[in-house]
Amino acid sequence: MSPRLSFLSVLIAVAILSPLSQRDAATRGNSALSAAPTAQPDAAARPGLAAGTTAATSPRPLTTTRAPRFERVYPLSSNEGVFAYSRISPDGNVLAYASETRGGRQRTIRVVDLRTREVVFTEAGIDAYWSTDGRRMIWLSQAGRSNVSVRHHDTGEISRSIAPVSLGDYYSWGVRDGRDLILTITGRYYFLDDDSGVMPAGSVEPCDGIGRGERPLLSREGDRITTFVRGNIVVRDLIGCDFILDTGIRGAKADFAWGGRYIAFHSPKETGSGYDIRVVDLEEKTVRTITDFPGSSYFPSWTRDGRLSFRYDGEDYRGFMMASDVLSAPARLLPPMPADLPAERQWDDIFPETERPASRLSLVMVWGPWSAHSPDALADLERAREYFSRESVDIGVLHATDPGSFPGDAERLLERERVRTARIPLAPERLPLTEAHNQNPTTLLFRDGVLVDRRMGALTWAELREWAASYE
């Protein structure tokens, strides 16, 4: 067996944790899980959504035979997408997400009271995140000139331009030493004085062996972050490097529960047919698979009392769901030795079904239609391809679809956006080599058939042009 095939075998067996076996699924009540997406409870039958807050302690593991319970809480309209994550308020009563109408480029923050399904606030913008007491919400406002805004939920009062936009978006909010603390996607963080960011902002420092990590999220206690390192979810200190835990799992952004013991995220199913929600216990070093639905579950968000809100995309239901008793799911040990990406990845390692392009440089964007970033990213990829062709720049431009994408969705999106860039296949077992399970979309840059760089998130055509030029 070649070294590369051997690595892929280990990667499949260890890095992507498999769903429960049929026997395990039956133990935890698999029939109830399968029924959840198809049963629509009415508003009066949604227990717990109006419950008050409890003490800010970490959820406690359950030792009974109870299984996680699921309920639909808010459906999406047929023409509505969701830009990036959604976030549930600490009491589980109010949902904030960035709505995107299919075919449009306008994202709108929607704040929904789940008890009544009333939309209580809307504004052009993205990346809403709740304060730990649920009284305020931060987001990137795009109403007029972009600015970082904070809204008081009880009064509706809004503070504008509370921090420089250049520090980054994709906010998370914690409380450190009694002070509100904001962290951004770029690893910059700042305290709040009332609703004003205290400058200068700090920056996550590198640690030996892992660097800074990428695209971090902050714990509610403001002491740790989840981040991506070489494709794995890694938990580390915000300041300093005393605590570092490589989970060995290749998943998406991980949200901390209150108390900091648990993190939740979505990661690929073993079959490559979609995504499941998983929870890691940082003390016991175990992992639980929470969902086992036919469709995909994305971007979980914790309530204070240990429930999980998440988005579901299936044939029979598209919208937001709530999971209770999540720690009743069986736990398994984390991989004893996290699989690492090979030092060198070549074209044939990732795309063996496709002949390597003749051009010296090649760009391949890996994307999925379930990400609202994808339409913009595809449009810019198409524009970059046209620019390279018009200017006779010898750079190959291709795209590949996340194998977990819902059947037919990619084709409809490509047709709607009139994408002419060539599409190549990507096998489920090779998705981890692209690191697109961390961020959808992710773009790979090959030189002479060797992967020399990759960038997470949607890139503009100018960014693609400048990036490729730096490797010519």
Secondary structure as the mmCIF struct_conf table of DSSP 4:
data_model
#
loop_
_struct_conf.conf_type_id
_struct_conf.id
_struct_conf.beg_label_comp_id
_struct_conf.beg_label_asym_id
_struct_conf.beg_label_seq_id
_struct_conf.end_label_comp_id
_struct_conf.end_label_asym_id
_struct_conf.end_label_seq_id
HELX_RH_AL_P HELX_RH_AL_P1 PRO A 3 VAL A 10
HELX_RH_PI_P HELX_RH_PI_P1 LEU A 11 ALA A 15
BEND BEND1 ILE A 16 ILE A 16
HELX_LH_PP_P HELX_LH_PP_P1 LEU A 17 SER A 21
HELX_RH_AL_P HELX_RH_AL_P2 GLN A 22 THR A 27
TURN_TY1_P TURN_TY1_P1 ARG A 28 GLY A 29
HELX_RH_AL_P HELX_RH_AL_P3 ASN A 30 ALA A 35
HELX_RH_3T_P HELX_RH_3T_P1 ALA A 36 THR A 38
HELX_RH_3T_P HELX_RH_3T_P2 ALA A 43 ALA A 45
TURN_TY1_P TURN_TY1_P2 PRO A 47 ALA A 50
HELX_LH_PP_P HELX_LH_PP_P2 ALA A 51 THR A 53
BEND BEND2 ALA A 56 ALA A 56
HELX_LH_PP_P HELX_LH_PP_P3 SER A 58 LEU A 62
BEND BEND3 THR A 64 THR A 65
STRN STRN1 ARG A 69 PRO A 75
HELX_LH_PP_P HELX_LH_PP_P4 LEU A 76 SER A 77
TURN_TY1_P TURN_TY1_P3 SER A 78 ASN A 79
STRN STRN2 GLU A 80 ILE A 88
TURN_TY1_P TURN_TY1_P4 PRO A 90 ASP A 91
BEND BEND4 GLY A 92 ASN A 93
STRN STRN3 VAL A 94 THR A 101
TURN_TY1_P TURN_TY1_P5 ARG A 102 GLY A 103
STRN STRN4 ARG A 107 ASP A 113
TURN_TY1_P TURN_TY1_P6 LEU A 114 ARG A 117
STRN STRN5 GLU A 118 TRP A 130
TURN_TY1_P TURN_TY1_P7 THR A 132 ASP A 133
BEND BEND5 GLY A 134 ARG A 135
STRN STRN6 ARG A 136 SER A 141
BEND BEND6 ALA A 143 ARG A 145
STRN STRN7 ASN A 147 HIS A 152
TURN_TY1_P TURN_TY1_P8 HIS A 153 THR A 155
STRN STRN8 ILE A 158 SER A 159
BEND BEND7 ALA A 163 ALA A 163
HELX_RH_3T_P HELX_RH_3T_P3 VAL A 165 LEU A 167
BEND BEND8 ASP A 169 TYR A 170
STRN STRN9 SER A 172 ARG A 176
TURN_TY1_P TURN_TY1_P9 ASP A 177 GLY A 178
STRN STRN10 ARG A 179 LEU A 183
TURN_TY1_P TURN_TY1_P10 ILE A 185 THR A 186
BEND BEND9 GLY A 187 GLY A 187
STRN STRN11 ARG A 188 ASP A 193
TURN_TY1_P TURN_TY1_P11 ASP A 194 ASP A 195
STRN STRN12 SER A 196 GLY A 197
BEND BEND10 MET A 199 PRO A 200
STRN STRN13 GLY A 202 SER A 203
HELX_LH_PP_P HELX_LH_PP_P5 VAL A 204 PRO A 206
STRN STRN14 CYS A 207 CYS A 207
TURN_TY1_P TURN_TY1_P12 ASP A 208 ILE A 210
STRN STRN15 GLY A 211 GLY A 211
TURN_TY1_P TURN_TY1_P13 ARG A 212 ARG A 212
STRN STRN16 GLU A 214 LEU A 218
TURN_TY1_P TURN_TY1_P14 ARG A 220 GLU A 221
BEND BEND11 GLY A 222 ASP A 223
STRN STRN17 ARG A 224 VAL A 229
TURN_TY1_P TURN_TY1_P15 ARG A 230 GLY A 231
STRN STRN18 ASN A 232 ASP A 237
BEND BEND12 LEU A 238 ASP A 242
STRN STRN19 ILE A 244 ASP A 246
BEND BEND13 ALA A 252 ALA A 252
STRN STRN20 ASP A 255 PHE A 256
HELX_LH_PP_P HELX_LH_PP_P6 ALA A 257 ALA A 257
TURN_TY1_P TURN_TY1_P16 TRP A 258 GLY A 259
BEND BEND14 GLY A 260 ARG A 261
STRN STRN21 TYR A 262 PRO A 268
TURN_TY1_P TURN_TY1_P17 GLU A 270 THR A 271
BEND BEND15 GLY A 272 SER A 273
STRN STRN22 TYR A 275 ASP A 281
TURN_TY1_P TURN_TY1_P18 LEU A 282 LYS A 285
STRN STRN23 THR A 286 THR A 289
BEND BEND16 PRO A 294 GLY A 295
STRN STRN24 SER A 296 TRP A 302
TURN_TY1_P TURN_TY1_P19 ARG A 304 ASP A 305
BEND BEND17 GLY A 306 GLY A 306
STRN STRN25 LEU A 308 ASP A 313
BEND BEND18 GLU A 315 ASP A 316
STRN STRN26 ARG A 318 SER A 324
BEND BEND19 ASP A 325 ASP A 325
HELX_RH_3T_P HELX_RH_3T_P4 VAL A 326 SER A 328
BEND BEND20 ALA A 329 ALA A 329
STRN STRN27 ALA A 331 LEU A 333
HELX_LH_PP_P HELX_LH_PP_P7 LEU A 334 PRO A 335
BEND BEND21 PRO A 336 MET A 337
BEND BEND22 ALA A 343 ALA A 343
STRN STRN28 GLN A 346 GLN A 346
HELX_RH_AL_P HELX_RH_AL_P4 TRP A 347 ILE A 350
TURN_TY1_P TURN_TY1_P20 PRO A 352 GLU A 353
BEND BEND23 THR A 354 THR A 354
HELX_LH_PP_P HELX_LH_PP_P8 GLU A 355 PRO A 357
BEND BEND24 ALA A 358 ARG A 360
STRN STRN29 LEU A 361 TRP A 367
TURN_TY1_P TURN_TY1_P21 PRO A 369 TRP A 370
BEND BEND25 SER A 371 SER A 371
TURN_TY1_P TURN_TY1_P22 ALA A 372 HIS A 373
HELX_RH_AL_P HELX_RH_AL_P5 SER A 374 ARG A 390
TURN_TY1_P TURN_TY1_P23 GLU A 391 SER A 392
STRN STRN30 ILE A 395 THR A 401
TURN_TY1_P TURN_TY1_P24 PRO A 403 GLY A 404
BEND BEND26 SER A 405 SER A 405
HELX_LH_PP_P HELX_LH_PP_P9 PHE A 406 PHE A 406
TURN_TY1_P TURN_TY1_P25 PRO A 407 GLY A 408
HELX_RH_AL_P HELX_RH_AL_P6 ASP A 409 GLU A 417
TURN_TY1_P TURN_TY1_P26 ARG A 418 ARG A 418
BEND BEND27 THR A 421 THR A 421
STRN STRN31 ALA A 422 ARG A 423
HELX_RH_3T_P HELX_RH_3T_P5 PRO A 428 ARG A 430
HELX_RH_AL_P HELX_RH_AL_P7 LEU A 431 THR A 434
TURN_TY1_P TURN_TY1_P27 GLU A 435 ASN A 438
BEND BEND28 GLN A 439 PRO A 441
STRN STRN32 THR A 442 ARG A 447
TURN_TY1_P TURN_TY1_P28 ASP A 448 GLY A 449
STRN STRN33 VAL A 450 MET A 456
BEND BEND29 GLY A 457 GLY A 457
HELX_RH_AL_P HELX_RH_AL_P8 TRP A 461 ALA A 469
TURN_TY1_P TURN_TY1_P29 SER A 470 TYR A 471
#
